[in-house]
């Protein structure tokens, strides 16, 4: 079982409240950081440019693009917060000034769930007897919004951290001046993609190996495109 159903454990779990998950932000940042940085590596290698250019362009991408993604995620998550508060204010205003109309909305919401007759009316009375519960029901059922909101700062931080960590992996062989750095970079970022895919399968119904291979295919496809572009533009770079 995923968790205990002993009354004391249930009470303790409910007391903590629902948890906020930043998995999407980690995966988003990790995959994009690995893909974009390795794509730069592949493109530069395809164009047969020096290892120094790989490092410079890779580091510039990690911090500039990583910050851009984090800032965009912050703005997007904050917009979700603002929209939640806007709709919450609207529902509060409607409840206080159009009470019967809002009660009818609650009635129809639970009617669609299969309630009818006295049972339906009891549900309406229970929900509308407390303003906070009433608003929560309207936000969830009418607008499809979750009560628990992610922190814009933590979402941005998760994206940036994952982007930097995963993005730096394909640069390591060039920074350390190992032999055949492109081969090592390919192998290392491949392991990162497989790892990200395997880990994210824990929160899905997809098998770990299928998720790992899917993520690997996405990352390597992007890198392959960059390599081909670099190969085609090799003469231009040389000139």
LUMPA-674096 format. One record per residue (C-alpha): x, y, z; residue in one letter; residue number from 0. Coordinates in steps of 0.25 Angstrom, whole numbers. Last residue first. Layout:
+-------+-------+-------+----+-----+
|  east | north |    up | aa |   i |
+-------+-------+-------+----+-----+
|     X |     Y |     Z |  a | NUM |
...
+-------+-------+-------+----+-----+
END
This chain:
+-------+-------+-------+----+-----+
|  east | north |    up | aa |   i |
+-------+-------+-------+----+-----+
|   142 |   122 |  -175 |  x | 238 |
|   143 |   110 |  -166 |  x | 237 |
|   130 |   113 |  -160 |  x | 236 |
|   123 |   114 |  -173 |  x | 235 |
|   129 |   101 |  -178 |  x | 234 |
|   124 |    94 |  -165 |  x | 233 |
|   110 |    99 |  -168 |  x | 232 |
|   105 |    85 |  -172 |  x | 231 |
|   112 |    78 |  -161 |  x | 230 |
|   107 |    88 |  -150 |  x | 229 |
|    93 |    86 |  -155 |  x | 228 |
|    94 |    71 |  -155 |  x | 227 |
|   100 |    72 |  -141 |  x | 226 |
|    88 |    81 |  -136 |  x | 225 |
|    78 |    71 |  -142 |  x | 224 |
|    85 |    60 |  -135 |  x | 223 |
|    85 |    67 |  -122 |  x | 222 |
|    70 |    69 |  -123 |  x | 221 |
|    68 |    55 |  -126 |  x | 220 |
|    77 |    50 |  -115 |  x | 219 |
|    69 |    58 |  -104 |  x | 218 |
|    55 |    53 |  -109 |  x | 217 |
|    60 |    38 |  -111 |  x | 216 |
|    66 |    38 |   -97 |  x | 215 |
|    53 |    43 |   -91 |  x | 214 |
|    45 |    32 |   -98 |  x | 213 |
|    56 |    21 |   -94 |  x | 212 |
|    55 |    25 |   -79 |  x | 211 |
|    40 |    26 |   -79 |  x | 210 |
|    39 |    12 |   -86 |  x | 209 |
|    49 |     6 |   -76 |  x | 208 |
|    42 |    12 |   -64 |  x | 207 |
|    28 |     6 |   -69 |  x | 206 |
|    18 |    17 |   -71 |  x | 205 |
|     7 |    19 |   -60 |  x | 204 |
|    13 |    32 |   -56 |  x | 203 |
|    19 |    38 |   -43 |  x | 202 |
|    30 |    27 |   -42 |  x | 201 |
|    32 |    28 |   -57 |  x | 200 |
|    39 |    42 |   -55 |  x | 199 |
|    51 |    35 |   -49 |  x | 198 |
|    53 |    26 |   -61 |  x | 197 |
|    52 |    37 |   -71 |  x | 196 |
|    62 |    46 |   -63 |  x | 195 |
|    72 |    35 |   -62 |  x | 194 |
|    71 |    31 |   -76 |  x | 193 |
|    73 |    45 |   -80 |  x | 192 |
|    85 |    47 |   -71 |  x | 191 |
|    91 |    34 |   -76 |  x | 190 |
|    90 |    39 |   -90 |  x | 189 |
|    97 |    52 |   -85 |  x | 188 |
|   109 |    44 |   -80 |  x | 187 |
|   110 |    35 |   -93 |  x | 186 |
|   109 |    47 |  -102 |  x | 185 |
|   119 |    55 |   -94 |  x | 184 |
|   129 |    44 |   -93 |  x | 183 |
|   128 |    42 |  -108 |  x | 182 |
|   130 |    57 |  -111 |  x | 181 |
|   141 |    58 |  -101 |  x | 180 |
|   150 |    48 |  -108 |  x | 179 |
|   162 |    49 |   -98 |  x | 178 |
|   159 |    57 |   -86 |  x | 177 |
|   161 |    72 |   -85 |  x | 176 |
|   154 |    73 |   -72 |  x | 175 |
|   145 |    85 |   -77 |  x | 174 |
|   142 |    78 |   -90 |  x | 173 |
|   138 |    65 |   -83 |  x | 172 |
|   130 |    73 |   -73 |  x | 171 |
|   122 |    80 |   -83 |  x | 170 |
|   112 |    69 |   -86 |  x | 169 |
|   108 |    69 |   -71 |  x | 168 |
|   107 |    84 |   -69 |  x | 167 |
|    93 |    85 |   -75 |  x | 166 |
|    88 |    74 |   -65 |  x | 165 |
|    92 |    82 |   -53 |  x | 164 |
|    89 |    96 |   -58 |  x | 163 |
|    75 |    93 |   -64 |  x | 162 |
|    72 |    85 |   -51 |  x | 161 |
|    75 |    97 |   -42 |  x | 160 |
|    68 |   107 |   -51 |  x | 159 |
|    55 |    99 |   -52 |  x | 158 |
|    55 |    96 |   -37 |  x | 157 |
|    58 |   111 |   -34 |  x | 156 |
|    47 |   116 |   -43 |  x | 155 |
|    37 |   106 |   -37 |  x | 154 |
|    42 |   110 |   -23 |  x | 153 |
|    40 |   125 |   -26 |  x | 152 |
|    26 |   123 |   -32 |  x | 151 |
|    21 |   115 |   -20 |  x | 150 |
|    11 |   105 |   -25 |  x | 149 |
|    -3 |   106 |   -22 |  x | 148 |
|   -12 |    97 |   -13 |  x | 147 |
|   -27 |   100 |   -15 |  x | 146 |
|   -27 |    93 |   -29 |  x | 145 |
|   -34 |   100 |   -41 |  x | 144 |
|   -44 |    94 |   -50 |  x | 143 |
|   -52 |   107 |   -52 |  x | 142 |
|   -66 |   102 |   -49 |  x | 141 |
|   -63 |    90 |   -40 |  x | 140 |
|   -50 |    94 |   -33 |  x | 139 |
|   -53 |   109 |   -32 |  x | 138 |
|   -67 |   107 |   -29 |  x | 137 |
|   -65 |    96 |   -18 |  x | 136 |
|   -54 |   105 |   -11 |  x | 135 |
|   -63 |   117 |   -11 |  x | 134 |
|   -74 |   109 |    -4 |  x | 133 |
|   -65 |   102 |     6 |  x | 132 |
|   -60 |   116 |    10 |  x | 131 |
|   -74 |   122 |    10 |  x | 130 |
|   -79 |   111 |    19 |  x | 129 |
|   -94 |   107 |    19 |  x | 128 |
|   -94 |   107 |     4 |  x | 127 |
|   -87 |    93 |     3 |  x | 126 |
|   -96 |    86 |    14 |  x | 125 |
|  -109 |    92 |     9 |  x | 124 |
|  -106 |    88 |    -6 |  x | 123 |
|  -102 |    74 |    -1 |  x | 122 |
|  -115 |    73 |     7 |  x | 121 |
|  -123 |    78 |    -6 |  x | 120 |
|  -117 |    67 |   -14 |  x | 119 |
|  -120 |    56 |    -4 |  x | 118 |
|  -134 |    61 |    -3 |  x | 117 |
|  -136 |    59 |   -18 |  x | 116 |
|  -124 |    56 |   -27 |  x | 115 |
|  -109 |    53 |   -26 |  x | 114 |
|  -103 |    47 |   -39 |  x | 113 |
|   -90 |    56 |   -41 |  x | 112 |
|   -98 |    64 |   -51 |  x | 111 |
|  -108 |    68 |   -39 |  x | 110 |
|   -96 |    72 |   -31 |  x | 109 |
|   -91 |    83 |   -40 |  x | 108 |
|  -106 |    86 |   -43 |  x | 107 |
|  -109 |    89 |   -29 |  x | 106 |
|   -96 |    97 |   -27 |  x | 105 |
|   -99 |   106 |   -39 |  x | 104 |
|  -113 |   108 |   -33 |  x | 103 |
|  -107 |   112 |   -20 |  x | 102 |
|   -99 |   122 |   -28 |  x | 101 |
|  -112 |   128 |   -34 |  x | 100 |
|  -118 |   129 |   -21 |  x |  99 |
|  -107 |   136 |   -15 |  x |  98 |
|  -105 |   147 |   -25 |  x |  97 |
|   -99 |   158 |   -17 |  x |  96 |
|   -91 |   151 |    -6 |  x |  95 |
|   -88 |   138 |   -14 |  x |  94 |
|   -85 |   146 |   -27 |  x |  93 |
|   -75 |   155 |   -20 |  x |  92 |
|   -68 |   143 |   -13 |  x |  91 |
|   -68 |   136 |   -27 |  x |  90 |
|   -61 |   148 |   -34 |  x |  89 |
|   -51 |   149 |   -23 |  x |  88 |
|   -47 |   135 |   -24 |  x |  87 |
|   -46 |   136 |   -39 |  x |  86 |
|   -36 |   148 |   -38 |  x |  85 |
|   -28 |   140 |   -27 |  x |  84 |
|   -27 |   128 |   -35 |  x |  83 |
|   -23 |   137 |   -47 |  x |  82 |
|   -12 |   144 |   -39 |  x |  81 |
|    -7 |   130 |   -34 |  x |  80 |
|    -7 |   125 |   -49 |  x |  79 |
|     0 |   137 |   -53 |  x |  78 |
|    11 |   135 |   -42 |  x |  77 |
|    13 |   121 |   -48 |  x |  76 |
|    15 |   127 |   -62 |  x |  75 |
|    24 |   138 |   -57 |  x |  74 |
|    33 |   129 |   -49 |  x |  73 |
|    34 |   119 |   -60 |  x |  72 |
|    38 |   130 |   -70 |  x |  71 |
|    49 |   135 |   -60 |  x |  70 |
|    54 |   120 |   -58 |  x |  69 |
|    54 |   118 |   -73 |  x |  68 |
|    62 |   131 |   -76 |  x |  67 |
|    71 |   128 |   -64 |  x |  66 |
|    75 |   115 |   -70 |  x |  65 |
|    76 |   121 |   -84 |  x |  64 |
|    86 |   131 |   -79 |  x |  63 |
|    93 |   122 |   -69 |  x |  62 |
|    94 |   109 |   -77 |  x |  61 |
|    95 |   115 |   -91 |  x |  60 |
|   107 |   124 |   -87 |  x |  59 |
|   113 |   112 |   -81 |  x |  58 |
|   111 |   103 |   -93 |  x |  57 |
|   116 |   114 |  -103 |  x |  56 |
|   129 |   116 |   -95 |  x |  55 |
|   131 |   101 |   -93 |  x |  54 |
|   129 |    97 |  -107 |  x |  53 |
|   137 |   109 |  -112 |  x |  52 |
|   149 |   104 |  -104 |  x |  51 |
|   147 |    90 |  -110 |  x |  50 |
|   150 |    96 |  -123 |  x |  49 |
|   141 |    96 |  -136 |  x |  48 |
|   139 |    84 |  -144 |  x |  47 |
|   125 |    89 |  -149 |  x |  46 |
|   119 |    75 |  -145 |  x |  45 |
|   126 |    77 |  -131 |  x |  44 |
|   120 |    91 |  -130 |  x |  43 |
|   106 |    86 |  -133 |  x |  42 |
|   107 |    74 |  -124 |  x |  41 |
|   112 |    82 |  -112 |  x |  40 |
|   101 |    92 |  -115 |  x |  39 |
|    91 |    81 |  -115 |  x |  38 |
|    97 |    76 |  -103 |  x |  37 |
|    94 |    89 |   -96 |  x |  36 |
|    80 |    90 |  -101 |  x |  35 |
|    76 |    76 |   -98 |  x |  34 |
|    82 |    75 |   -84 |  x |  33 |
|    77 |    88 |   -79 |  x |  32 |
|    63 |    85 |   -86 |  x |  31 |
|    62 |    71 |   -80 |  x |  30 |
|    66 |    76 |   -66 |  x |  29 |
|    58 |    89 |   -66 |  x |  28 |
|    45 |    82 |   -70 |  x |  27 |
|    48 |    70 |   -61 |  x |  26 |
|    51 |    79 |   -49 |  x |  25 |
|    39 |    88 |   -52 |  x |  24 |
|    29 |    76 |   -54 |  x |  23 |
|    34 |    70 |   -41 |  x |  22 |
|    31 |    82 |   -32 |  x |  21 |
|    20 |    75 |   -24 |  x |  20 |
|    12 |    83 |   -14 |  x |  19 |
|     7 |    74 |    -2 |  x |  18 |
|    -7 |    73 |     2 |  x |  17 |
|    -9 |    77 |    17 |  x |  16 |
|     0 |    73 |    28 |  x |  15 |
|   -12 |    70 |    38 |  x |  14 |
|   -18 |    61 |    27 |  x |  13 |
|    -6 |    52 |    28 |  x |  12 |
|    -6 |    52 |    44 |  x |  11 |
|   -21 |    49 |    44 |  x |  10 |
|   -19 |    37 |    34 |  x |   9 |
|    -7 |    32 |    42 |  x |   8 |
|   -15 |    32 |    55 |  x |   7 |
|   -27 |    26 |    48 |  x |   6 |
|   -18 |    14 |    42 |  x |   5 |
|   -19 |    15 |    27 |  x |   4 |
|    -5 |    14 |    24 |  x |   3 |
|     1 |    19 |    11 |  x |   2 |
|     5 |    14 |    -3 |  x |   1 |
|     0 |     0 |     0 |  x |   0 |
+-------+-------+-------+----+-----+
END
